[in-house]
Amino acid sequence: MKQIDINVPVQVYDLDELPSQDRQLLEQARQATYTSYSPYSKFKVGAAILLDNGETLSGSNQENAAYSAGTCAERATCFYAHARYPEAKFDKIAITARNEDGDFVTEPVSPCGVCRQALLEFETLAGHDVPVILGGRDKAYIVPSVRSLLPLAFITYVGE
């Protein structure tokens, strides 16, 4: 038997020490939480994606009484970004959330498994690691890639 250890480096920042571009992207994700339609969970998630063409797009979670008909902020944003700019590659992603009281969550939140898989597809298309900024109320985590959030991922290799 052989054992492998999977370690994910996570950089932890106070919000005011985030690099300027990362802080701006996280702020766009924060603003996107205000367009969330989440009457059932009352958990408002926003995402923002920076593309290699300089465009930044954001989106929020959209719920439905038929729960499976809703979509998470991360998938809403990545599908919109690719539909709007199909040739552009993802450079960076920011995600944050507000709770039922309307406050930003204390601890940074991470995408669900379905969103991780969807985002990984676009990281694969980009051909490089896409850093992920996870924002909380006063701090942010930066992980080096989508794959680092889903290290034993199922992935079809585009173009093979």
C-alpha positions in Angstrom: 0.0 0.0 0.0 1.1 3.5 -0.7 -0.4 6.6 1.0 -0.6 10.1 -0.5 -1.2 13.2 1.4 -3.1 16.0 -0.1 -2.3 19.4 1.3 -3.8 22.7 0.2 -1.9 25.9 0.9 -4.3 28.7 2.0 -3.2 32.3 2.4 -5.1 34.1 5.1 -5.5 37.9 4.8 -7.2 40.6 6.7 -9.4 42.3 4.2 -7.4 45.5 4.3 -4.1 43.7 3.5 -5.5 42.0 0.4 -3.7 43.0 -2.9 -5.7 45.8 -4.6 -6.9 43.7 -7.5 -8.1 40.9 -5.2 -9.9 43.4 -2.9 -11.7 44.9 -5.9 -12.8 41.4 -7.1 -14.0 40.5 -3.7 -15.9 43.8 -3.4 -17.7 42.9 -6.7 -18.6 39.5 -5.2 -19.9 41.3 -2.1 -22.0 43.7 -4.2 -23.4 40.7 -6.1 -24.9 39.3 -2.8 -27.4 42.1 -3.0 -28.9 40.6 -6.2 -29.4 37.2 -4.6 -32.8 35.7 -4.7 -32.7 33.4 -1.7 -36.1 33.4 0.1 -35.7 29.8 1.3 -32.1 29.5 2.6 -31.7 33.3 3.3 -28.1 32.7 2.5 -27.0 35.3 -0.1 -23.9 34.3 -2.1 -22.1 36.4 -4.6 -19.3 35.5 -7.0 -17.1 37.6 -9.3 -14.8 36.3 -12.1 -11.9 38.2 -13.6 -11.3 37.2 -17.3 -8.0 37.5 -19.2 -9.6 40.1 -21.4 -9.9 42.4 -18.4 -13.6 42.0 -18.0 -15.1 41.2 -14.6 -18.5 39.6 -14.3 -20.5 38.8 -11.2 -23.6 36.9 -10.2 -25.5 35.6 -7.2 -27.4 32.6 -6.1 -31.0 32.3 -7.5 -33.3 29.9 -5.6 -36.6 28.3 -6.5 -39.3 26.5 -4.6 -38.3 23.5 -6.7 -34.8 23.5 -5.1 -33.0 21.8 -8.0 -34.2 24.5 -10.4 -32.2 27.1 -8.6 -28.5 27.8 -9.1 -25.5 28.8 -7.0 -23.7 32.1 -7.5 -20.6 30.4 -8.7 -22.3 28.5 -11.5 -24.5 31.4 -12.4 -21.4 33.6 -12.8 -19.1 31.1 -14.6 -21.8 30.1 -17.1 -22.7 33.7 -17.8 -19.0 34.7 -18.1 -18.4 31.9 -20.7 -21.6 32.6 -22.6 -20.8 36.3 -22.8 -17.1 35.9 -23.6 -16.6 32.4 -24.9 -12.9 33.0 -26.0 -11.8 34.6 -22.7 -10.1 32.5 -20.0 -10.8 32.8 -16.3 -8.0 34.5 -14.4 -9.4 34.7 -10.8 -12.6 34.0 -8.9 -13.9 35.6 -5.7 -16.8 34.2 -3.6 -18.5 35.6 -0.5 -21.8 35.3 1.4 -24.2 37.1 3.7 -26.3 35.4 6.3 -29.9 35.7 7.3 -29.2 38.8 9.3 -27.7 40.5 6.3 -24.2 40.4 7.7 -21.3 39.0 5.8 -20.4 35.6 7.1 -17.6 35.5 9.7 -15.7 32.7 8.1 -15.1 32.6 4.3 -17.3 30.1 2.5 -16.2 27.6 -0.1 -18.2 26.5 -3.2 -20.3 23.4 -3.1 -19.1 20.2 -4.8 -21.2 20.9 -8.0 -19.8 24.4 -8.3 -16.2 23.1 -7.7 -16.7 20.7 -10.6 -18.2 23.4 -12.9 -15.4 25.9 -12.0 -12.8 23.2 -12.6 -14.0 22.8 -16.2 -13.3 26.5 -16.8 -9.9 26.3 -15.1 -9.0 23.4 -17.4 -10.1 25.5 -20.4 -8.0 28.4 -19.1 -4.9 26.1 -19.2 -3.5 27.5 -15.9 -4.3 27.6 -12.2 -7.2 30.0 -11.4 -6.8 31.4 -7.8 -9.9 31.4 -5.7 -10.6 34.2 -3.1 -13.0 33.2 -0.4 -14.2 36.2 1.5 -15.6 36.5 5.1 -16.5 39.6 7.1 -13.0 40.6 8.1 -10.7 38.1 6.3 -10.2 36.3 3.1 -8.6 33.0 2.2 -6.8 32.6 -1.1 -6.3 29.1 -2.5 -4.0 28.7 -5.4 -6.5 27.0 -7.8 -9.9 25.5 -8.3 -8.3 22.1 -8.4 -6.9 22.6 -4.9 -10.5 22.7 -3.7 -11.3 19.4 -5.5 -8.0 17.5 -5.7 -9.3 14.1 -6.8 -11.7 15.6 -9.3 -13.5 14.0 -12.2 -12.5 15.9 -15.3 -12.8 15.3 -18.9 -9.9 16.7 -20.8 -11.1 19.2 -23.4 -9.5 18.5 -26.7 -8.2 15.0 -26.0 
